Amino acid sequence: MPLTASTLDTLRRSRYALLRTYRRDGTAVDTPIWFVLEGRTMLFRTKIGPKTRRITARPDVELVPCDYKGRVTGTDRVTGRATVLTGAEAQRGNRALHRRYGWQWNIVPVLKIPGVTNVHRDLPLREKLRRARDRNVWPDSAIVRIDLDGPGAA
């Protein structure tokens, strides 16, 4: 679907988006994410692992608004190209995400929430407390930028 102002507004109002990445064999993998939109750029955090490998191997992604469990809440799918950020660019993205989600940004990922897979939930308590206060990108996490496709793009 072409990226329109209406589509951007719909995404901006949603707290979650369903990110679709692709395995090497073309199989789609859907994951709900927290994100921030800055113009036609979306940023999100993920744990370094299968998702970052999929993005590196095939950066084409799709997004649709969803709820915290990944249940689709909108009809406007958008496409884009993802890039794993490093250094100062990753830190800037992390700060933007923290501004959007506030205190929840570093707390929710380390909690055990029924029906939600939080990859950091099994960390030792001491590490959870350290991460709750840490304003930097966590060592085992990555910030990903998605450049959303422009009007007329498929």
C-alpha positions as CSV (number, residue, x, y, z in Angstrom):
1,M,0.0,0.0,0.0
2,P,1.4,3.5,-0.8
3,L,2.6,5.5,2.2
4,T,0.1,8.4,2.7
5,A,-0.3,11.0,5.4
6,S,-3.4,9.0,6.6
7,T,-1.3,5.7,6.8
8,L,1.4,7.5,8.8
9,D,-1.2,9.0,11.2
10,T,-2.7,5.5,11.7
11,L,0.7,4.1,12.6
12,R,1.6,7.1,14.8
13,R,-1.5,6.6,16.9
14,S,-0.8,2.9,17.4
15,R,1.5,1.9,20.3
16,Y,2.5,-1.3,18.5
17,A,3.1,-2.4,15.0
18,L,3.4,-6.0,13.6
19,L,6.7,-6.3,11.9
20,R,7.0,-8.9,9.2
21,T,10.5,-10.0,8.4
22,Y,11.5,-12.9,6.1
23,R,13.7,-15.9,6.5
24,R,16.1,-16.9,3.8
25,D,13.6,-19.4,2.4
26,G,11.0,-16.6,2.1
27,T,8.9,-17.6,5.1
28,A,7.3,-14.6,6.8
29,V,7.9,-14.1,10.6
30,D,5.6,-11.6,12.4
31,T,6.6,-9.9,15.6
32,P,4.8,-7.1,17.5
33,I,7.2,-4.2,18.3
34,W,7.2,-0.9,20.1
35,F,8.3,1.9,17.7
36,V,8.7,5.6,17.1
37,L,8.0,7.4,13.9
38,E,10.2,10.3,12.8
39,G,8.8,11.5,9.5
40,R,9.1,8.5,7.1
41,T,11.5,6.7,9.4
42,M,10.5,4.1,12.0
43,L,12.8,3.0,14.9
44,F,12.5,0.0,17.1
45,R,14.7,-2.0,19.6
46,T,15.2,-5.8,19.3
47,K,17.4,-8.4,20.9
48,I,20.4,-9.3,18.7
49,G,19.6,-12.7,17.2
50,P,17.4,-14.2,14.6
51,K,15.5,-11.0,13.8
52,T,18.6,-9.0,13.3
53,R,20.1,-11.8,11.1
54,R,16.9,-11.9,9.0
55,I,17.0,-8.1,8.6
56,T,20.6,-8.1,7.6
57,A,20.0,-10.9,5.1
58,R,16.8,-9.5,3.7
59,P,16.0,-5.9,4.7
60,D,12.6,-5.7,3.1
61,V,9.9,-5.6,5.8
62,E,6.2,-5.0,6.2
63,L,4.3,-3.2,9.0
64,V,0.7,-3.0,10.2
65,P,-0.8,-1.6,13.4
66,C,-1.5,-4.2,16.1
67,D,-2.1,-4.7,19.8
68,Y,0.5,-5.9,22.4
69,K,-0.2,-9.5,21.5
70,G,0.3,-9.0,17.7
71,R,-3.4,-9.0,16.8
72,V,-3.8,-6.8,13.8
73,T,-5.9,-3.6,14.5
74,G,-5.6,-1.8,11.2
75,T,-5.7,-2.5,7.5
76,D,-3.0,-0.2,6.2
77,R,0.1,-2.3,5.5
78,V,3.3,-0.4,4.7
79,T,6.6,-1.6,3.4
80,G,10.1,-0.4,4.0
81,R,13.8,-1.3,4.2
82,A,15.4,-2.1,7.6
83,T,18.9,-1.3,8.8
84,V,20.5,-2.3,12.1
85,L,22.1,0.9,13.6
86,T,25.3,1.2,15.5
87,G,27.1,3.8,17.6
88,A,25.8,7.3,18.0
89,E,22.9,6.7,15.5
90,A,21.7,3.8,17.7
91,Q,21.9,5.9,20.8
92,R,19.9,8.7,19.2
93,G,17.2,6.1,18.2
94,N,17.2,4.7,21.7
95,R,16.6,8.1,23.2
96,A,13.7,8.8,20.8
97,L,12.1,5.4,21.8
98,H,12.6,6.3,25.5
99,R,10.9,9.6,25.0
100,R,7.9,7.9,23.4
101,Y,7.4,5.1,26.0
102,G,8.8,6.8,29.1
103,W,9.3,4.7,32.2
104,Q,7.9,1.6,30.5
105,W,10.7,1.6,27.9
106,N,13.3,-0.2,30.2
107,I,10.8,-1.8,32.6
108,V,8.3,-3.8,30.5
109,P,10.9,-5.8,28.5
110,V,12.2,-7.4,31.7
111,L,8.8,-8.4,33.1
112,K,7.0,-11.7,32.8
113,I,3.6,-10.8,31.2
114,P,1.1,-13.6,30.4
115,G,0.7,-14.1,26.7
116,V,3.7,-11.9,25.8
117,T,7.2,-13.1,24.9
118,N,9.7,-10.7,26.6
119,V,13.2,-11.9,25.7
120,H,14.8,-10.3,28.7
121,R,12.3,-11.7,31.3
122,D,14.6,-14.4,32.6
123,L,17.5,-12.2,33.5
124,P,18.8,-12.2,37.1
125,L,17.1,-9.6,39.3
126,R,20.3,-7.6,39.7
127,E,20.6,-7.3,35.9
128,K,16.9,-6.4,35.5
129,L,17.4,-3.6,38.0
130,R,20.6,-2.4,36.2
131,R,18.8,-2.3,32.9
132,A,15.8,-0.5,34.3
133,R,18.0,2.5,35.1
134,D,20.2,2.2,31.9
135,R,19.5,4.9,29.4
136,N,21.9,3.4,26.8
137,V,21.3,0.7,24.2
138,W,21.7,-2.6,26.0
139,P,24.7,-4.7,25.0
140,D,22.6,-7.6,23.7
141,S,20.1,-5.3,21.9
142,A,20.0,-3.4,18.6
143,I,18.2,-0.3,17.4
144,V,16.7,-0.8,13.9
145,R,15.8,1.9,11.5
146,I,13.1,1.3,8.8
147,D,12.9,3.7,5.9
148,L,9.3,3.5,4.9
149,D,8.5,3.4,1.2
150,G,7.2,6.5,-0.5
151,P,4.0,7.1,-2.4
152,G,3.4,4.7,-5.3
153,A,5.8,2.1,-3.9
154,A,4.5,-1.4,-3.5
